[in-house]
Amino acid sequence: MGGAVSAGEDNDELIDNLKEAQYIRTELVEQAFRAIDRADYYLEEFKENAYKDLAWKHGNIHLSAPCIYSEVMEALDLQPGLSFLNLGSGTGYLSSMVGLILGPFGVNHGVELHSDVIEYAKQKLDFFIRTSDSFDKFDFCEPSFVTGNCLEISPDCSQYDRVYCGAGVQKEHEEYMKNLLKVGGILVMPLEEKLTKITRTGPSAWETKKILAVSFAPLIQPCHSESGKSRLVQLRSPSFVQGWSVVVLSQLTAASTFQAEAILPSQSPTWLTLQVLATMPN
C-alpha cells in the first residue's frame, strides 16, 4: 500500500509532498513528521527507499507507507495529555511521533507480538532521544512497549483516549477493539479493507467513518499455553512522579528554591493538573 505521492530526496521533501497531496493537513501532525526522520527506522541497507511513499517489510520489521501514517495521525486528532494505545507497535516510529504531541502527562503504550521487533523499537527510540536535534524542542511522552498479542489485553487494563491497530481487524474482533476506548475516544484501524475511524460517543454509541481503502496483513490469533490459558497482556500507566520529574528537569536549569504543588484526581491521568512554582537565581 502506498505510492500516492512522489518520493522525496529527504524527510522534509517527503513531508512537503504529503502536505501538497493533503495527507498531512494540520500543523501538529506536520511538526511531528518533520521531527522524526523516517530513514532512522530503516535498516542501513534499505535506507535508499525511506522517502518513497511505500510500505517496507524485512523479516518481522514493518513500516506502513507514509500516506497511511499521515491519515492515521490526522484521524486520531491527538492532543496533549491523552492516553494512546498502539496495537502492533512495530518499530515505534508512529508511537514516537504520537509522543511528541501527547507531552509529558500523556500515556503512550505499544503492544507488539514479536520480541525481536520490541528490541528494535527500543534501539530506535534510544537513538532518537540521544541524537535528534528535534528532541529538545518537544515535551516528549516516551513510548512504553510490551510483548504480547493485542487480542489478549487484560480486562483489568484502563481504557484509552486514542487507539490504533496496525493490522487488519476481523469483523468478529470489532467489539473487542471498540471496548478499549473511553467514551469520547477515537479508534483507527483497518476493518474490512478500509482504514476506519470509530468515535465512541456514549457507553453504547459509536460513529464510524471510512477513510480510505487499504490492504493490511490480518491480526494473528492468540496461541494458548499448554494449560489452555491465554497469556494476558498487562499495561500499566506511568507513575505521577515520573511525569512530574520530566517537567521539572526540563524547566529548571540551576539549583534553586523550588516548591511544587500537584493535584492528581483519581479518575484519569488525562486530567492531571500540575502547578510548579520556582524561584530562579538572578
Solvent accessible surface area in square Angstrom, and as a share of the most:
residue,aa,sasa,rsa
1,M,101,0.45
2,G,28,0.27
3,G,51,0.49
4,A,52,0.41
5,V,20,0.12
6,S,80,0.51
7,A,53,0.41
8,G,12,0.11
9,E,146,0.65
10,D,71,0.37
11,N,11,0.06
12,D,72,0.37
13,E,67,0.30
14,L,2,0.01
15,I,1,0.00
16,D,69,0.36
17,N,27,0.14
18,L,0,0.00
19,K,79,0.33
20,E,144,0.65
21,A,46,0.35
22,Q,115,0.51
23,Y,38,0.14
24,I,3,0.02
25,R,120,0.44
26,T,68,0.40
27,E,120,0.54
28,L,84,0.42
29,V,8,0.04
30,E,32,0.14
31,Q,74,0.33
32,A,1,0.00
33,F,1,0.00
34,R,75,0.27
35,A,10,0.08
36,I,2,0.01
37,D,50,0.26
38,R,0,0.00
39,A,10,0.08
40,D,45,0.23
41,Y,4,0.01
42,Y,2,0.01
43,L,46,0.23
44,E,130,0.58
45,E,119,0.53
46,F,59,0.24
47,K,62,0.26
48,E,148,0.66
49,N,50,0.26
50,A,0,0.00
51,Y,36,0.14
52,K,79,0.33
53,D,3,0.02
54,L,88,0.44
55,A,41,0.32
56,W,24,0.08
57,K,133,0.56
58,H,80,0.36
59,G,57,0.55
60,N,64,0.33
61,I,20,0.10
62,H,73,0.33
63,L,0,0.00
64,S,9,0.06
65,A,1,0.01
66,P,1,0.01
67,C,1,0.01
68,I,1,0.01
69,Y,18,0.07
70,S,0,0.00
71,E,21,0.09
72,V,0,0.00
73,M,1,0.00
74,E,22,0.10
75,A,10,0.08
76,L,0,0.00
77,D,73,0.38
78,L,13,0.06
79,Q,84,0.37
80,P,97,0.61
81,G,12,0.12
82,L,20,0.10
83,S,6,0.04
84,F,0,0.00
85,L,0,0.00
86,N,3,0.01
87,L,0,0.00
88,G,38,0.36
89,S,7,0.04
90,G,13,0.13
91,T,4,0.02
92,G,2,0.02
93,Y,4,0.02
94,L,7,0.03
95,S,0,0.00
96,S,1,0.01
97,M,0,0.00
98,V,0,0.00
99,G,0,0.00
100,L,9,0.04
101,I,10,0.05
102,L,1,0.01
103,G,7,0.06
104,P,25,0.16
105,F,47,0.19
106,G,4,0.04
107,V,5,0.03
108,N,4,0.02
109,H,7,0.03
110,G,0,0.00
111,V,1,0.01
112,E,13,0.06
113,L,67,0.33
114,H,59,0.26
115,S,72,0.46
116,D,80,0.41
117,V,0,0.00
118,I,8,0.04
119,E,94,0.42
120,Y,21,0.08
121,A,1,0.01
122,K,95,0.40
123,Q,114,0.51
124,K,37,0.16
125,L,13,0.07
126,D,68,0.35
127,F,86,0.36
128,F,11,0.05
129,I,53,0.27
130,R,159,0.58
131,T,66,0.39
132,S,30,0.20
133,D,129,0.67
134,S,21,0.14
135,F,49,0.20
136,D,131,0.68
137,K,157,0.67
138,F,53,0.22
139,D,78,0.40
140,F,17,0.07
141,C,9,0.05
142,E,100,0.45
143,P,7,0.04
144,S,57,0.37
145,F,17,0.07
146,V,46,0.27
147,T,72,0.42
148,G,16,0.16
149,N,13,0.07
150,C,12,0.07
151,L,21,0.10
152,E,15,0.07
153,I,13,0.06
154,S,4,0.03
155,P,117,0.73
156,D,130,0.67
157,C,25,0.15
158,S,77,0.50
159,Q,77,0.34
160,Y,8,0.03
161,D,16,0.08
162,R,15,0.05
163,V,0,0.00
164,Y,6,0.02
165,C,0,0.00
166,G,25,0.24
167,A,21,0.16
168,G,13,0.12
169,V,6,0.04
170,Q,48,0.21
171,K,112,0.48
172,E,131,0.59
173,H,33,0.15
174,E,20,0.09
175,E,98,0.44
176,Y,64,0.24
177,M,0,0.00
178,K,18,0.07
179,N,77,0.40
180,L,20,0.10
181,L,0,0.00
182,K,45,0.19
183,V,86,0.50
184,G,49,0.47
185,G,1,0.01
186,I,11,0.06
187,L,0,0.00
188,V,0,0.00
189,M,0,0.00
190,P,4,0.02
191,L,3,0.02
192,E,104,0.47
193,E,111,0.50
194,K,79,0.33
195,L,0,0.00
196,T,0,0.00
197,K,49,0.21
198,I,1,0.00
199,T,31,0.18
200,R,23,0.08
201,T,69,0.40
202,G,9,0.08
203,P,106,0.67
204,S,102,0.66
205,A,45,0.35
206,W,65,0.23
207,E,113,0.50
208,T,80,0.46
209,K,129,0.55
210,K,97,0.41
211,I,44,0.22
212,L,37,0.18
213,A,61,0.47
214,V,8,0.04
215,S,79,0.51
216,F,35,0.14
217,A,78,0.61
218,P,88,0.56
219,L,13,0.07
220,I,98,0.50
221,Q,83,0.37
222,P,37,0.23
223,C,98,0.59
224,H,113,0.51
225,S,33,0.21
226,E,188,0.84
227,S,85,0.55
228,G,51,0.49
229,K,148,0.63
230,S,44,0.29
231,R,146,0.53
232,L,87,0.43
233,V,7,0.04
234,Q,82,0.36
235,L,16,0.08
236,R,184,0.67
237,S,57,0.37
238,P,67,0.42
239,S,62,0.40
240,F,58,0.24
241,V,94,0.54
242,Q,107,0.47
243,G,11,0.11
244,W,64,0.22
245,S,34,0.22
246,V,67,0.38
247,V,18,0.10
248,V,16,0.09
249,L,140,0.70
250,S,68,0.44
251,Q,114,0.51
252,L,43,0.22
253,T,121,0.70
254,A,51,0.39
255,A,102,0.79
256,S,39,0.25
257,T,109,0.63
258,F,67,0.28
259,Q,106,0.47
260,A,36,0.28
261,E,80,0.36
262,A,48,0.37
263,I,102,0.52
264,L,89,0.45
265,P,46,0.29
266,S,114,0.74
267,Q,145,0.65
268,S,14,0.09
269,P,53,0.33
270,T,29,0.17
271,W,168,0.59
272,L,32,0.16
273,T,65,0.38
274,L,36,0.18
275,Q,92,0.41
276,V,43,0.25
277,L,104,0.51
278,A,47,0.36
279,T,92,0.54
280,M,78,0.35
281,P,79,0.50
282,N,202,1.03
